Amino acid sequence: MSDKLQISNKYFNSRLLIGTAGYPNQQIMLDAVSSSGAEIVTVSIRRISLDAYSESMIDLIGDKYHLLPNTAGCATVNDAVLTAQLARESLQTNWIKLEIIGDRETLYPDSNQLVIAAEELIKDNFIVLPYCTDDPIICQKLQDIGCAAVMPLGSPIGSGMGICNPYNIEMICKRSNVPVVLDAGVGTASDATLAMELGCDAVLLNSAVSKSINPVSMAKAMRDAVTAGRLASLSGRIPKRKYAEPSSPRLGLIGS
């Protein structure tokens, strides 16, 4: 049975999306991305060089992966829109991970500006994947204006705290008609598995791999975790009970 991830009009075998920031060096980044099995790789337009010199990041990964440029660091609608347009011209893609940060300490998204920017970019024929709070109402608004996916945070960016509000994430997943990609807060493999078990269609992470002791090994762990969580979600967990229920029949016991 085929179980591909569909975002807009593209299909992917992997449900893990991975970032490229914060690795000890470029070779470890390349090895970790390969180990993750990810097909979608995020890159920050503000952080990478777009010059066509030998072995730039774009030269190294551009032909192997589906690039998802992001507007990391933007704090206004104008900044985010201009950054997205720069990405489209430079990388020849109309896909954009839309980020508008409303608070520099928590790095929480500015929901009001996010909706405005998303609507503007969609009108400009972008495929918009917005990084947003775990608010079902905001996710619904972003879906309604035409975003190709919604990307609610599990917890603050880079915190490694996992999913702080699984109830909200599960609600978003149940209500959404577009893919739900958990974005931000993943600290270890079990966090990624939980996201998939809650019904997320995919997981996007960066720091959990790049800041780990062994990024290449952790990337493989995340790949397996997402696969396991997806399979568990499709298989259906048993209901939780307050009391024990024996797995073996009681009939035929000696002395009964």
N, C-alpha and C positions, 0 to 999 in steps of 0.2 A: 504494500500500500504506500503510495506516495504521500509524503507529509512535508511538503516544501513550504517555506515562509514566503508569502506574497505581500509585497509592499508596492502599491501602485500597479504598474504593469510588469514588474520584474519578480522573478522567482529565485529563491536561494535555498540551498541544501542545509546550510548552517543557520541556527537560531541564536548564535552568539555574535555580537558586534563588538569590536575592540578598538581602543584608542591607541595613539602612538606617542603620548607625552610621558616624560618623567622616567624613562629607562636609563640605566647606567651608561649605556652607549648604543650606538645605532645598530650594531650587529646583534646585540641581545634583543633589541626591539624587533628586528626582522625575524629572528629565531622564535621569539615568543608569539608573534602574530601567526607564523606558520604553524606552530604547535597548537594554537587555539582552534584551528580549522575554520576560523571566521572568513567570510567572503566580503563582508562590509567593514571597511576600516575608516575610522573618523580621523580627520586632520583639521587643525586649527589654522585658519587663514592668517591670523595675526602672528602665528608662531613660526610658520614655515617660510622658506625662501621659494619664490616662484621663478627665480632666475633659471635659465636653461643651462646650468653648468653640470659638469660630470658628477654623477652619483648624488644628486639631490634626492630628498625623500620621495618626491614625485617620480623621479626616474626609477627609483628602486622598487616602488610598490604600485605605481600607477597602472601598469599592464597586468598585474596579478590579481588585483582586488577591485571591488567596486568602491570608489572613493566617496565618502560622505563628509564634505567640508562643513565646519560649524562656525558659528558666530560667537565663539567663546570670548568673554571679556567685554562684550557690548552691553551698554546700559540704557540705550535709547532706541527708539524705533528707527530713526534715521541712520544711526550707526549700523544697526543690524541689517537693514535693507541694503545699504551701500556695500557692506562686507559680503553679503550674499551675491550681489551683482558682480563684485570683483572675483569671487570664487567661480561664478559661472563663466566669466570671460577667460579666466586663467586656466581653469581645469576642464572646461568644456562639459560641464554637467549642470543640470538644473535641479539636482537634489541638494537640499540644505538641511542641516540640523540647526534649528533656530533656538538660540539662547539669548535671553535678555535678563541680565542680573539686576535685581532690585535692591540687594543689600550685600555690601562687600564682606561683611563678617560671616554671615550664614550662607552666602552665595545662593540664596533663594531666588527663583525667577520672579519677575514682575509680571503678574498675570494679566493685568489690564493692557500693558504695552505689548505683551506677547500676542494677544488676540489681534490687536491692531496691525502689528507687523506681519503676522501670519496671513491675515486677509489681504494685505497689500501685496505680499509675495505670491500668493496664489493667483491673484489677478494678473501678475506678471509671469505666469506659467511656470512657477517653481513647484517642485515636489517637496512639500514642507513637512518635516518631522520635528515638532516642537518639544523642547525640554520644559516640563511644567511641574507644578506641585501635585501632590496626590489628592487633589480635590476633584471629585466626580463631576461637579458642575462645570469647572474649567475644562476638563477633558471633553465633556459633551459639547461645549461651545466650540472648541477647536475642531472637533469632528464635524460639527454642523457647518462650519464655514469651508470645509473641504480639505483639511489636513490629511495626509496619506497615512499617518499613524499618530498616536499620542505616546509621549515618553515621560510618564510620571516618575518622580524621584522615590527611592526607597527610604533614603535619609540624606543629609547634606553631602554635597560633593566631597569625595576624598575622606569622609569620616570613617568608613568601614563599619558603620553601625548596623548594617543590614537593613531589613525592612521594619521600620518603626510602627507602621500602621497597616498590617496585613488585611484588616477588614476593608479599608478604603481601596487598596489595590485590587482585592477580589471583586469589590463592587464595580470598579472601573472596568475590569475585564468582562464581567457579566453584561454590562450595559453597552459596551463598545461594538460598533460595526466596522471598525478599522483595527489594524494590529496595535496591540499594547506592548510597548518595549520598556521594561524597567530600566531606568537610567539613574545612576548615582547611588552611592552608599554601600554597594556590595563590598564585603570584606574578605569573604572566603567562599569556598565551593558550596557550602550548605545554603548560603544566602541566595545564590543563583538557582539552586534546586527549588527552594521555597517559592521564588518568584514564578517559576514555571508551574509548580503545583497549584499556585493560586489562580492560574489561568493566563498568565502573560504569554504572549506569542514569541517573545525574544527577550534577551538581556543585553544591555550595552554596559561595558565596564572598561576601566582603564587602570586606576590606581591600585586596585586589588591585585593586579598582575605586575605592573611596572614597579611598584614599591615593595613587592614581596622579596624575600631572601633569594628565591630562585624563580625569576619570572617565567622562564621557559617551562619549568615543571608546573608552576601554578596555572599557566595558560592551558595546559593539557587537562589539569584538574577542572578548570572552568568549562572546558569543552565537554567533558564527561558529565559534569554536574547538570548542565543545561539539557543534555540528551536524556539523562535519568529523570529529571523533573518533568520534561515533556512527556515521556513514556508513562510516568506515574499519573500525570494529569489525564491522559487519554484512557488509562486503564481504570481509574476510579478508585479512590481509597475507601476502606471500610468506614462505617460511621463510628464516631467516638461514643463510648458508653461509660456510665458512671461505675459500673460493676464489671467483674470478670465474667467472661463467657468461655467455657471450655471449647477447645478446638476438636477434641475427641468425643464421640458419643458416650453417654452415661450408661446406656444399655449394655448388658453383658459383663459388667464388672464382677470380679470374684467376690462372693459373699453377698451379692445383691439378690 
